[in-house]
Amino acid sequence: MNESKPRHFLSTKIDAGVKAAVAAAIERHRKLGESIAVWQDGKVVILTADRIPPISAQK
């Protein structure tokens, strides 16, 4: 028999990978003292590195 994996399996892995990459990039900016731009309350807001929460506090 040919058992196939659910179609959503690959998209789930991709989604997890993208989230991990974004988290790593944000953490890198925080550690290097670089600002990031985020969308907040319908506006673009610039967060300075000291306002970016550490990765452990984001969960």
Biopython code that builds the backbone (N, CA, C, O; Angstrom):
import numpy as np
from Bio.PDB.StructureBuilder import StructureBuilder

atoms = [
    (1, "MET", "N", (0.823, -1.190, 0.000)),
    (1, "MET", "CA", (0.000, 0.000, 0.000)),
    (1, "MET", "C", (0.863, 1.248, 0.000)),
    (1, "MET", "O", (1.968, 1.267, 0.542)),
    (2, "ASN", "N", (0.348, 2.249, -0.599)),
    (2, "ASN", "CA", (1.060, 3.511, -0.675)),
    (2, "ASN", "C", (0.408, 4.510, 0.278)),
    (2, "ASN", "O", (-0.634, 5.090, -0.026)),
    (3, "GLU", "N", (1.037, 4.699, 1.432)),
    (3, "GLU", "CA", (0.506, 5.643, 2.407)),
    (3, "GLU", "C", (1.131, 7.015, 2.168)),
    (3, "GLU", "O", (2.354, 7.150, 2.138)),
    (4, "SER", "N", (0.291, 8.023, 2.000)),
    (4, "SER", "CA", (0.824, 9.370, 1.813)),
    (4, "SER", "C", (0.594, 10.177, 3.084)),
    (4, "SER", "O", (-0.365, 9.956, 3.823)),
    (5, "LYS", "N", (1.482, 11.097, 3.308)),
    (5, "LYS", "CA", (1.366, 11.970, 4.476)),
    (5, "LYS", "C", (0.316, 13.035, 4.189)),
    (5, "LYS", "O", (0.074, 13.367, 3.028)),
    (6, "PRO", "N", (-0.303, 13.567, 5.218)),
    (6, "PRO", "CA", (-1.283, 14.632, 4.985)),
    (6, "PRO", "C", (-0.652, 15.806, 4.254)),
    (6, "PRO", "O", (0.524, 16.109, 4.457)),
    (7, "ARG", "N", (-1.415, 16.454, 3.422)),
    (7, "ARG", "CA", (-0.907, 17.575, 2.627)),
    (7, "ARG", "C", (-0.439, 18.740, 3.492)),
    (7, "ARG", "O", (0.458, 19.483, 3.092)),
    (8, "HIS", "N", (-1.018, 18.905, 4.639)),
    (8, "HIS", "CA", (-0.653, 20.033, 5.494)),
    (8, "HIS", "C", (0.673, 19.814, 6.220)),
    (8, "HIS", "O", (1.196, 20.747, 6.830)),
    (9, "PHE", "N", (1.220, 18.614, 6.168)),
    (9, "PHE", "CA", (2.452, 18.320, 6.886)),
    (9, "PHE", "C", (3.594, 19.232, 6.442)),
    (9, "PHE", "O", (4.303, 19.783, 7.284)),
    (10, "LEU", "N", (3.779, 19.396, 5.146)),
    (10, "LEU", "CA", (4.863, 20.240, 4.638)),
    (10, "LEU", "C", (4.634, 21.698, 5.017)),
    (10, "LEU", "O", (5.571, 22.384, 5.424)),
    (11, "SER", "N", (3.415, 22.172, 4.890)),
    (11, "SER", "CA", (3.149, 23.574, 5.230)),
    (11, "SER", "C", (3.346, 23.830, 6.724)),
    (11, "SER", "O", (3.739, 24.928, 7.119)),
    (12, "THR", "N", (3.077, 22.833, 7.547)),
    (12, "THR", "CA", (3.309, 22.965, 8.987)),
    (12, "THR", "C", (4.801, 23.109, 9.272)),
    (12, "THR", "O", (5.201, 23.926, 10.100)),
    (13, "LYS", "N", (5.613, 22.324, 8.592)),
    (13, "LYS", "CA", (7.062, 22.411, 8.769)),
    (13, "LYS", "C", (7.598, 23.746, 8.267)),
    (13, "LYS", "O", (8.474, 24.344, 8.891)),
    (14, "ILE", "N", (7.073, 24.207, 7.146)),
    (14, "ILE", "CA", (7.503, 25.490, 6.593)),
    (14, "ILE", "C", (7.140, 26.618, 7.550)),
    (14, "ILE", "O", (7.956, 27.501, 7.815)),
    (15, "ASP", "N", (5.918, 26.585, 8.066)),
    (15, "ASP", "CA", (5.466, 27.609, 9.006)),
    (15, "ASP", "C", (6.359, 27.647, 10.244)),
    (15, "ASP", "O", (6.744, 28.725, 10.697)),
    (16, "ALA", "N", (6.687, 26.493, 10.785)),
    (16, "ALA", "CA", (7.559, 26.424, 11.964)),
    (16, "ALA", "C", (8.950, 26.980, 11.644)),
    (16, "ALA", "O", (9.548, 27.675, 12.465)),
    (17, "GLY", "N", (9.452, 26.676, 10.469)),
    (17, "GLY", "CA", (10.764, 27.171, 10.061)),
    (17, "GLY", "C", (10.792, 28.677, 9.903)),
    (17, "GLY", "O", (11.754, 29.333, 10.303)),
    (18, "VAL", "N", (9.735, 29.227, 9.320)),
    (18, "VAL", "CA", (9.648, 30.678, 9.140)),
    (18, "VAL", "C", (9.573, 31.373, 10.498)),
    (18, "VAL", "O", (10.249, 32.378, 10.720)),
    (19, "LYS", "N", (8.750, 30.841, 11.409)),
    (19, "LYS", "CA", (8.639, 31.430, 12.748)),
    (19, "LYS", "C", (9.968, 31.393, 13.485)),
    (19, "LYS", "O", (10.327, 32.356, 14.163)),
    (20, "ALA", "N", (10.706, 30.288, 13.360)),
    (20, "ALA", "CA", (12.014, 30.176, 14.012)),
    (20, "ALA", "C", (13.005, 31.178, 13.411)),
    (20, "ALA", "O", (13.794, 31.781, 14.138)),
    (21, "ALA", "N", (12.964, 31.354, 12.095)),
    (21, "ALA", "CA", (13.872, 32.286, 11.438)),
    (21, "ALA", "C", (13.575, 33.727, 11.840)),
    (21, "ALA", "O", (14.495, 34.512, 12.068)),
    (22, "VAL", "N", (12.300, 34.074, 11.927)),
    (22, "VAL", "CA", (11.915, 35.432, 12.341)),
    (22, "VAL", "C", (12.357, 35.680, 13.780)),
    (22, "VAL", "O", (12.908, 36.736, 14.091)),
    (23, "ALA", "N", (12.114, 34.703, 14.660)),
    (23, "ALA", "CA", (12.514, 34.846, 16.060)),
    (23, "ALA", "C", (14.029, 35.027, 16.175)),
    (23, "ALA", "O", (14.502, 35.843, 16.966)),
    (24, "ALA", "N", (14.785, 34.266, 15.385)),
    (24, "ALA", "CA", (16.242, 34.383, 15.411)),
    (24, "ALA", "C", (16.694, 35.755, 14.903)),
    (24, "ALA", "O", (17.625, 36.341, 15.454)),
    (25, "ALA", "N", (16.049, 36.263, 13.871)),
    (25, "ALA", "CA", (16.406, 37.576, 13.329)),
    (25, "ALA", "C", (16.099, 38.690, 14.336)),
    (25, "ALA", "O", (16.888, 39.621, 14.499)),
    (26, "ILE", "N", (14.962, 38.588, 15.000)),
    (26, "ILE", "CA", (14.602, 39.583, 16.013)),
    (26, "ILE", "C", (15.596, 39.544, 17.169)),
    (26, "ILE", "O", (16.034, 40.587, 17.656)),
    (27, "GLU", "N", (15.945, 38.351, 17.598)),
    (27, "GLU", "CA", (16.908, 38.209, 18.703)),
    (27, "GLU", "C", (18.279, 38.770, 18.299)),
    (27, "GLU", "O", (18.960, 39.398, 19.110)),
    (28, "ARG", "N", (18.672, 38.542, 17.061)),
    (28, "ARG", "CA", (19.949, 39.064, 16.562)),
    (28, "ARG", "C", (19.941, 40.588, 16.590)),
    (28, "ARG", "O", (20.917, 41.211, 17.008)),
    (29, "HIS", "N", (18.841, 41.186, 16.146)),
    (29, "HIS", "CA", (18.727, 42.650, 16.193)),
    (29, "HIS", "C", (18.840, 43.151, 17.630)),
    (29, "HIS", "O", (19.528, 44.137, 17.898)),
    (30, "ARG", "N", (18.169, 42.476, 18.543)),
    (30, "ARG", "CA", (18.201, 42.888, 19.949)),
    (30, "ARG", "C", (19.624, 42.837, 20.491)),
    (30, "ARG", "O", (20.083, 43.775, 21.142)),
    (31, "LYS", "N", (20.316, 41.737, 20.217)),
    (31, "LYS", "CA", (21.679, 41.565, 20.739)),
    (31, "LYS", "C", (22.671, 42.551, 20.123)),
    (31, "LYS", "O", (23.610, 42.988, 20.789)),
    (32, "LEU", "N", (22.463, 42.898, 18.856)),
    (32, "LEU", "CA", (23.381, 43.816, 18.174)),
    (32, "LEU", "C", (23.025, 45.281, 18.391)),
    (32, "LEU", "O", (23.737, 46.173, 17.930)),
    (33, "GLY", "N", (21.917, 45.527, 19.096)),
    (33, "GLY", "CA", (21.514, 46.903, 19.368)),
    (33, "GLY", "C", (20.838, 47.583, 18.196)),
    (33, "GLY", "O", (20.838, 48.811, 18.109)),
    (34, "GLU", "N", (20.260, 46.803, 17.290)),
    (34, "GLU", "CA", (19.605, 47.360, 16.111)),
    (34, "GLU", "C", (18.097, 47.450, 16.329)),
    (34, "GLU", "O", (17.512, 46.613, 17.016)),
    (35, "SER", "N", (17.480, 48.457, 15.749)),
    (35, "SER", "CA", (16.035, 48.645, 15.841)),
    (35, "SER", "C", (15.304, 47.713, 14.875)),
    (35, "SER", "O", (15.890, 47.204, 13.919)),
    (36, "ILE", "N", (14.020, 47.500, 15.142)),
    (36, "ILE", "CA", (13.161, 46.756, 14.218)),
    (36, "ILE", "C", (11.870, 47.553, 14.029)),
    (36, "ILE", "O", (11.485, 48.351, 14.883)),
    (37, "ALA", "N", (11.219, 47.323, 12.909)),
    (37, "ALA", "CA", (9.921, 47.941, 12.644)),
    (37, "ALA", "C", (8.850, 46.866, 12.820)),
    (37, "ALA", "O", (8.991, 45.750, 12.320)),
    (38, "VAL", "N", (7.778, 47.213, 13.538)),
    (38, "VAL", "CA", (6.655, 46.296, 13.761)),
    (38, "VAL", "C", (5.353, 47.022, 13.448)),
    (38, "VAL", "O", (5.297, 48.252, 13.441)),
    (39, "TRP", "N", (4.315, 46.246, 13.190)),
    (39, "TRP", "CA", (2.989, 46.789, 12.949)),
    (39, "TRP", "C", (2.235, 46.750, 14.264)),
    (39, "TRP", "O", (2.078, 45.677, 14.847)),
    (40, "GLN", "N", (1.761, 47.896, 14.747)),
    (40, "GLN", "CA", (1.092, 47.958, 16.042)),
    (40, "GLN", "C", (-0.051, 48.965, 15.967)),
    (40, "GLN", "O", (0.158, 50.134, 15.640)),
    (41, "ASP", "N", (-1.246, 48.506, 16.268)),
    (41, "ASP", "CA", (-2.436, 49.374, 16.263)),
    (41, "ASP", "C", (-2.613, 50.115, 14.934)),
    (41, "ASP", "O", (-2.959, 51.296, 14.908)),
    (42, "GLY", "N", (-2.371, 49.406, 13.844)),
    (42, "GLY", "CA", (-2.576, 49.993, 12.526)),
    (42, "GLY", "C", (-1.495, 50.940, 12.056)),
    (42, "GLY", "O", (-1.668, 51.643, 11.061)),
    (43, "LYS", "N", (-0.377, 50.962, 12.768)),
    (43, "LYS", "CA", (0.726, 51.853, 12.407)),
    (43, "LYS", "C", (2.057, 51.102, 12.463)),
    (43, "LYS", "O", (2.195, 50.096, 13.158)),
    (44, "VAL", "N", (3.026, 51.619, 11.715)),
    (44, "VAL", "CA", (4.385, 51.100, 11.803)),
    (44, "VAL", "C", (5.055, 51.766, 12.989)),
    (44, "VAL", "O", (5.052, 52.991, 13.107)),
    (45, "VAL", "N", (5.627, 50.958, 13.864)),
    (45, "VAL", "CA", (6.294, 51.458, 15.059)),
    (45, "VAL", "C", (7.734, 50.944, 15.044)),
    (45, "VAL", "O", (7.969, 49.764, 14.783)),
    (46, "ILE", "N", (8.676, 51.808, 15.316)),
    (46, "ILE", "CA", (10.081, 51.427, 15.400)),
    (46, "ILE", "C", (10.401, 51.096, 16.858)),
    (46, "ILE", "O", (10.224, 51.927, 17.749)),
    (47, "LEU", "N", (10.871, 49.881, 17.083)),
    (47, "LEU", "CA", (11.298, 49.481, 18.424)),
    (47, "LEU", "C", (12.818, 49.530, 18.487)),
    (47, "LEU", "O", (13.502, 48.895, 17.684)),
    (48, "THR", "N", (13.335, 50.277, 19.434)),
    (48, "THR", "CA", (14.779, 50.269, 19.648)),
    (48, "THR", "C", (15.147, 48.942, 20.313)),
    (48, "THR", "O", (14.291, 48.262, 20.879)),
    (49, "ALA", "N", (16.402, 48.592, 20.238)),
    (49, "ALA", "CA", (16.846, 47.299, 20.750)),
    (49, "ALA", "C", (16.498, 47.088, 22.219)),
    (49, "ALA", "O", (16.187, 45.969, 22.628)),
    (50, "ASP", "N", (16.548, 48.149, 23.012)),
    (50, "ASP", "CA", (16.249, 47.993, 24.439)),
    (50, "ASP", "C", (14.760, 47.755, 24.705)),
    (50, "ASP", "O", (14.391, 47.378, 25.817)),
    (51, "ARG", "N", (13.899, 47.969, 23.702)),
    (51, "ARG", "CA", (12.464, 47.710, 23.856)),
    (51, "ARG", "C", (12.044, 46.362, 23.272)),
    (51, "ARG", "O", (10.882, 45.974, 23.391)),
    (52, "ILE", "N", (12.983, 45.644, 22.639)),
    (52, "ILE", "CA", (12.680, 44.314, 22.097)),
    (52, "ILE", "C", (12.812, 43.301, 23.218)),
    (52, "ILE", "O", (13.890, 43.167, 23.796)),
    (53, "PRO", "N", (11.737, 42.581, 23.544)),
    (53, "PRO", "CA", (11.832, 41.618, 24.640)),
    (53, "PRO", "C", (12.720, 40.431, 24.260)),
    (53, "PRO", "O", (12.733, 40.020, 23.100)),
    (54, "PRO", "N", (13.461, 39.877, 25.222)),
    (54, "PRO", "CA", (14.271, 38.691, 24.944)),
    (54, "PRO", "C", (13.399, 37.539, 24.463)),
    (54, "PRO", "O", (12.217, 37.469, 24.800)),
    (55, "ILE", "N", (13.968, 36.650, 23.689)),
    (55, "ILE", "CA", (13.211, 35.536, 23.095)),
    (55, "ILE", "C", (12.508, 34.702, 24.154)),
    (55, "ILE", "O", (11.412, 34.203, 23.902)),
    (56, "SER", "N", (13.106, 34.535, 25.337)),
    (56, "SER", "CA", (12.494, 33.722, 26.395)),
    (56, "SER", "C", (11.249, 34.390, 26.954)),
    (56, "SER", "O", (10.374, 33.697, 27.474)),
    (57, "ALA", "N", (11.137, 35.701, 26.868)),
    (57, "ALA", "CA", (9.973, 36.415, 27.385)),
    (57, "ALA", "C", (8.841, 36.500, 26.378)),
    (57, "ALA", "O", (7.747, 36.947, 26.721)),
    (58, "GLN", "N", (9.083, 36.073, 25.123)),
    (58, "GLN", "CA", (8.084, 36.195, 24.068)),
    (58, "GLN", "C", (7.139, 35.003, 23.997)),
    (58, "GLN", "O", (6.191, 35.038, 23.213)),
    (59, "LYS", "N", (7.351, 33.968, 24.768)),
    (59, "LYS", "CA", (6.519, 32.763, 24.681)),
    (59, "LYS", "C", (5.287, 32.835, 25.493)),
    (59, "LYS", "O", (4.501, 31.888, 25.508)),
]
sb = StructureBuilder()
sb.init_structure("model")
sb.init_model(0)
sb.init_chain("A")
sb.init_seg("    ")
for serial, (resi, resn, name, xyz) in enumerate(atoms, 1):
    if name == "N":
        sb.init_residue(resn, " ", resi, " ")
    sb.init_atom(name, np.array(xyz, "f"), 0.0, 1.0, " ", f" {name:<3s}", serial, name[0])
structure = sb.get_structure()
